[in-house]
């Protein structure tokens, strides 16, 4: 049994325009710096002001917590009262943002209150039983999530930002605010802990039975 520990938080106060102030780009956004470095790897938020920009996309490029380059395509939202959308991946810094067609109204790029831990890869060849503990420090709201898709699959790879994550089947690990334990009777491909909100931090520990230490 080889425990793996990941952490997330604390996050600096959310800032809706820390990456790019309100502007109407025709192609590339003018960023606050090149690159824009954030306090920690976290989601990137887009705020729109025109319904005509609903459905347009922005190709965002930056690096993750391990300084690895990553890119994703974010669909902008401005419909049914919603004016914000955010990335699926967490960014330590952002180096470019390019809109699919000229913006009709101001768009800003910044941060919200969401961040996830690094992904933990479980072993499909080991015993599936996995123990989980999330230890809380300060005020947080978090959810344990898992995925069966694999960006590195030799037969059916999925882009990291398109991986579909499901909340834990244990309700005690969804929108939780206190230290809690749970477990898996099966082994998903990946698992992570998402900090939904809060000024504190958390540590997730995962121990899968039958995995030999290295």
C-alpha positions as CSV (number, residue, x, y, z in Angstrom):
1,X,0.0,0.0,0.0
2,X,1.6,3.2,-1.2
3,X,-0.1,6.4,0.1
4,X,-0.1,9.4,-2.2
5,X,-0.6,12.8,-0.7
6,X,-1.7,16.0,-2.7
7,X,-2.5,19.5,-1.5
8,X,-4.5,22.4,-2.7
9,X,-4.9,26.0,-1.3
10,X,-4.9,28.4,0.2
11,X,-5.8,30.7,-2.7
12,X,-5.4,34.4,-2.9
13,X,-8.6,36.4,-3.1
14,X,-10.3,35.9,-6.4
15,X,-9.7,38.7,-9.0
16,X,-11.9,38.7,-12.1
17,X,-9.4,40.8,-14.2
18,X,-5.9,40.0,-12.8
19,X,-4.9,38.2,-16.1
20,X,-6.6,40.6,-18.6
21,X,-8.5,43.7,-17.9
22,X,-11.9,44.3,-19.6
23,X,-11.3,44.6,-23.4
24,X,-12.9,43.8,-26.7
25,X,-10.2,41.7,-28.5
26,X,-10.3,40.9,-32.2
27,X,-7.9,38.0,-31.8
28,X,-5.3,37.9,-29.0
29,X,-6.0,39.4,-25.5
30,X,-3.7,41.9,-24.1
31,X,-2.5,40.3,-20.9
32,X,-1.4,42.1,-17.7
33,X,2.1,40.7,-18.2
34,X,3.8,38.0,-20.2
35,X,3.2,35.5,-18.7
36,X,0.8,36.3,-15.9
37,X,1.9,34.3,-12.9
38,X,-0.8,33.4,-10.4
39,X,-0.4,32.7,-6.6
40,X,-0.9,29.0,-7.1
41,X,-2.3,26.7,-9.8
42,X,-6.0,27.5,-10.1
43,X,-8.9,27.9,-12.5
44,X,-9.0,30.8,-14.9
45,X,-12.3,32.8,-15.1
46,X,-13.8,34.6,-18.1
47,X,-16.4,37.3,-17.7
48,X,-18.4,38.6,-20.7
49,X,-20.7,41.6,-21.1
50,X,-22.4,41.0,-24.5
51,X,-24.8,38.2,-25.3
52,X,-23.3,38.3,-28.8
53,X,-20.2,36.6,-27.4
54,X,-22.1,33.6,-26.1
55,X,-20.7,30.5,-27.6
56,X,-17.4,32.0,-28.9
57,X,-14.3,30.2,-27.7
58,X,-11.0,31.3,-26.3
59,X,-7.8,29.2,-26.7
60,X,-5.9,29.6,-23.5
61,X,-2.2,28.6,-23.1
62,X,-0.1,28.5,-20.0
63,X,1.6,26.1,-17.6
64,X,0.4,23.8,-14.7
65,X,1.7,23.5,-11.2
66,X,4.6,21.4,-12.6
67,X,5.5,24.0,-15.2
68,X,4.2,21.8,-18.0
69,X,2.7,23.6,-21.0
70,X,-1.1,23.1,-21.4
71,X,-3.7,24.5,-23.7
72,X,-7.5,24.3,-23.6
73,X,-10.4,25.8,-25.5
74,X,-13.0,27.6,-23.3
75,X,-16.5,28.3,-24.5
76,X,-17.7,31.7,-23.4
77,X,-21.1,32.1,-21.7
78,X,-23.5,35.0,-21.8
79,X,-27.0,33.6,-21.7
80,X,-29.9,32.9,-19.3
81,X,-28.4,35.3,-16.7
82,X,-24.9,33.6,-16.7
83,X,-21.9,35.7,-17.8
84,X,-19.0,33.7,-16.5
85,X,-17.2,30.5,-17.5
86,X,-13.9,29.0,-16.3
87,X,-11.3,26.5,-17.3
88,X,-11.3,22.8,-16.6
89,X,-7.6,22.8,-15.8
90,X,-5.6,24.7,-13.2
91,X,-3.0,27.3,-14.4
92,X,0.1,28.4,-12.5
93,X,0.6,31.0,-15.2
94,X,-1.1,32.2,-18.5
95,X,0.9,33.1,-21.5
96,X,-1.7,33.7,-24.2
97,X,-5.5,33.9,-24.8
98,X,-6.9,34.1,-28.3
99,X,-10.6,34.5,-29.1
100,X,-12.2,32.6,-32.0
101,X,-13.7,35.8,-33.5
102,X,-13.8,39.5,-32.7
103,X,-15.5,40.2,-29.4
104,X,-18.8,42.2,-29.4
105,X,-18.4,43.5,-25.8
106,X,-15.8,43.7,-23.0
107,X,-14.3,40.5,-21.7
108,X,-12.1,40.2,-18.7
109,X,-9.9,37.2,-17.6
110,X,-9.1,36.5,-14.0
111,X,-9.5,34.0,-11.2
112,X,-12.4,32.6,-9.1
113,X,-12.4,30.5,-5.9
114,X,-11.9,27.1,-7.5
115,X,-8.7,25.0,-7.7
116,X,-8.0,21.2,-7.8
117,X,-5.2,19.1,-6.4
118,X,-2.9,17.3,-8.9
119,X,-4.4,14.3,-10.4
120,X,-3.7,11.0,-8.6
121,X,-3.3,8.0,-11.0
122,X,-4.5,4.8,-9.5
123,X,-3.3,1.3,-10.5
124,X,-5.8,-0.8,-12.5
125,X,-3.6,-3.8,-12.0
126,X,-3.6,-3.7,-8.2
127,X,-6.4,-4.5,-5.8
128,X,-9.1,-1.9,-6.3
129,X,-9.8,-1.0,-2.6
130,X,-8.6,2.5,-1.9
131,X,-8.7,4.5,1.3
132,X,-9.2,8.2,1.2
133,X,-8.8,11.0,3.7
134,X,-9.1,14.7,3.2
135,X,-7.7,16.8,5.9
136,X,-8.9,20.4,6.2
137,X,-7.0,23.4,7.5
138,X,-9.1,26.6,7.9
139,X,-12.4,27.2,6.1
140,X,-13.0,25.3,2.9
141,X,-15.6,23.6,0.8
142,X,-14.3,20.7,-1.2
143,X,-15.4,17.7,-3.4
144,X,-13.5,14.5,-4.2
145,X,-13.8,13.7,-7.9
146,X,-12.8,10.7,-10.1
147,X,-12.5,10.0,-13.8
148,X,-12.2,6.9,-16.0
149,X,-10.8,8.6,-19.1
150,X,-7.1,8.8,-19.7
151,X,-5.2,11.4,-21.8
152,X,-2.4,8.9,-22.2
153,X,-4.5,6.0,-23.4
154,X,-2.9,4.3,-26.4
155,X,-6.3,3.5,-27.9
156,X,-8.8,6.2,-26.7
157,X,-6.9,9.3,-25.5
158,X,-8.9,12.3,-24.3
159,X,-7.5,15.9,-24.1
160,X,-6.9,16.7,-20.4
161,X,-9.4,19.6,-20.5
162,X,-12.1,17.3,-21.9
163,X,-11.8,14.6,-19.3
164,X,-15.2,14.1,-17.6
165,X,-15.0,14.1,-13.8
166,X,-17.7,12.7,-11.6
167,X,-18.3,13.6,-8.0
168,X,-17.7,10.9,-5.4
169,X,-20.6,8.5,-4.8
170,X,-20.1,9.2,-1.1
171,X,-22.2,12.2,-0.3
172,X,-19.9,12.9,2.7
173,X,-17.1,13.8,0.2
174,X,-19.2,16.2,-1.9
175,X,-19.4,19.9,-0.8
176,X,-17.8,18.9,2.4
177,X,-16.3,21.4,4.9
178,X,-14.6,19.2,7.5
179,X,-11.9,16.5,7.6
180,X,-13.5,13.2,6.3
181,X,-12.6,9.7,5.3
182,X,-14.0,7.5,2.5
183,X,-12.9,4.8,0.1
184,X,-13.3,3.1,-3.2
185,X,-14.4,-0.5,-3.8
186,X,-13.2,0.0,-7.4
187,X,-10.3,1.9,-8.8
188,X,-11.0,4.8,-11.1
189,X,-8.3,5.9,-13.4
190,X,-7.7,9.3,-11.8
191,X,-8.9,11.0,-8.6
192,X,-8.5,14.5,-7.3
193,X,-9.8,16.9,-4.7
194,X,-11.4,20.1,-5.8
195,X,-11.5,23.2,-3.6
196,X,-14.8,24.8,-4.4
197,X,-14.4,27.8,-2.1
198,X,-12.8,29.0,1.1
199,X,-9.7,30.7,2.4
200,X,-8.2,27.5,3.9
201,X,-6.3,24.5,2.4
202,X,-6.7,20.8,2.3
203,X,-4.6,17.7,2.0
204,X,-5.9,14.5,0.2
205,X,-4.3,11.2,1.0
206,X,-5.0,8.1,-1.1
207,X,-3.8,4.6,-0.3
208,X,-4.6,1.8,-2.8
209,X,-4.1,-1.8,-1.4
210,X,-1.7,-4.1,-3.2
211,X,0.4,-1.3,-4.8
212,X,4.1,-1.9,-4.1
213,X,6.2,1.0,-2.9
214,X,9.0,2.3,-5.2
